[in-house]
Amino acid sequence: VGRQQEFYQAHMSGDYETKQSYHECYYEQTREKLLEHIDDILGELDGLSQKSAYGGAVAGDDHPRLPLILRHNDFVRATFMAVRGYYFPGEPYEEPSGFSLSSKNAFFT
């Protein structure tokens, strides 16, 4: 039986001790991937915020759903920052270096 299957069986049977041993064994890898995921999402949200500011200026701020989208992105960003602060206290978050309009994703599609 492979390790993944063993973990699954432990989960399905309620074997807390086996599950904990896996969590302990893979803690650092899980922690690293979670922080990477959080920072990737925050970076994406920061880029979208900058992109929306540019798009709003070009479109004359008349996109009917732009305010709702921006509020949603602010909410998601605040949620991810709260999770980051809770699970990774003291780990600095580096804001993305900047927004480039030459990026292939620079414009709304």
N, C-alpha and C positions, 0 to 999 in steps of 0.2 A: 504494500500500500504506500503510495506517495505521500509526501508531507502535506500537500494541499488537501488530499482526500482524508488524511488523518485529522487535520484541523476541522474539516467539514463534519466528519463523524463525531468529533468531540462536541462541536456546536450543536448538532442535531440531538445528541444524547444528553446534553446538559453537563458534560464533563468539564467543569470549571477549571480544575487543576491543569489539565492538558492544554486548554485554551490559554491559560495564563502563562504556561511555559513557552508557548509560541509567541505570545505578545512580548514577553521578556526577551526572547531570543532575537526577535525582529524589531525591537523598540527603536533603535537608532535609524534603521532604514525607513520605518514607518514615519518617524518624526521628520526626517529629511524630506521625504516625499510630500508630507502634509504641508510643511513650510514652503516648499517649492510650488505646490498647487495654490496656496493662499497668495503668495507673491505674484504668481502668474496672473491670477484673477485680478488682483489689485492693479497690476501694471496695465492689464487690458482695460480696466475701468478708467484709469487715469488717461490712457490714450483716447478712449471714447469721449471722455469729458472734453479734452482738448479738441478733438475732431468735431464735436457738437458745437463748441464755441465758434470754430471756424465756419462750419456749415450754417449755423444760425446767422452769422454775419453775412455770408454769401446769399442766403435765402431771405434775408430781411426778417429773421425771427418769426416767419409766418407759418412754420410747420405746425399743424394743429396738435400733434401729439408730443412735440419736443419737450414741453414742460413736464409732462407725465413721465417720459423716458428719463429725463434728467433726475427727477425725484426718485424714480426707481433705482437708478444707478447710484445715487447718493446713499439710499437705504442699503443696498447690497454692499457698497464700499464700507459703510459704517459697521455693518454686520461682520464682514471679513476682518476689519481692523480690530473689532472686539474679540473675535475668536483668536486672532494672532496675538493680541495682548494677553489673553488668558492662558493660552498654551505655550507661548514663547515670550515670556516677560523678559525685558532687557535685550532682546534681539533687535538690533536696529533695522528699520525698513528703509531701504534706499529708493527714493522716488525715481521714476524713469528719467533718463537724462534729457529727453526732449521729444518733441513731436515733429515729424518730418512730413511735409506735404508731398515729397517725392516718393513716399512709401506707396506700394501698390494698394494698400488699404486706406489711403488717405481720404477717400471720398465715400459718401454714403452710396449704397447701391439699392 
